[in-house]
Amino acid sequence: MKKNNKIKKSVSVLAFLFVCALSVILSSCSDELDIQQSYPFKVETMPVPKDIVRGQTVEIRCELKAEGKFDGTIYTIRYFQHDGKGSLRMENGTVFQPNDRYLLENEKFRLYYTSASTETQTLTVVVEDNFGKSYEMEFSFNDTDDEEEFARSANKLGSV
């Protein structure tokens, strides 16, 4: 009889522990799925020349790299010219107006900056997603009156 009481007591304790564990497991579940829509991203660029001559155009090769992918993500691009004068355009020919947003259609893209001054030129290019994340790139170009120096700078860059 003592054995039966011990067995009943053990079964009762085990049943109680099982019910407690089951209630903890079930209460931690949620019917809602947590879907991540916004992922951190960066824009990688190939090296660009540091020197530029008025009227020269510099190609900036870019690739957007996101840590994840969500179908509804839209990226836009804009720029600010801090010093000097010049123009920035996309490979499709779209000429940017400072601080206006333009749709970025591909993860790999090329920008072309054309110098319009004989002084140092600094610009910031900003890529943003539709979830509020952004990535900034700074470009600075020194004016050189010597086109041969510009060509040497571009050739060094090409041989890297």
Buried (B, 14 or more C-beta within 10 A) or exposed (E): EEEEEEEEEEEEEEEEEEEEEEEEEEEEEEEEEEEEEBBEBEBEEEEBBBBBBBEBEBEBBBEBEBEEEBEEBEBBBBBEBEEBEBBBBBBEEEEBEEEEEBEBEEBEBBBBBBBEBEEEBBBEBBBBBEEEBEBEBEBBBBBBEEEEEBBBBBEEBEEE
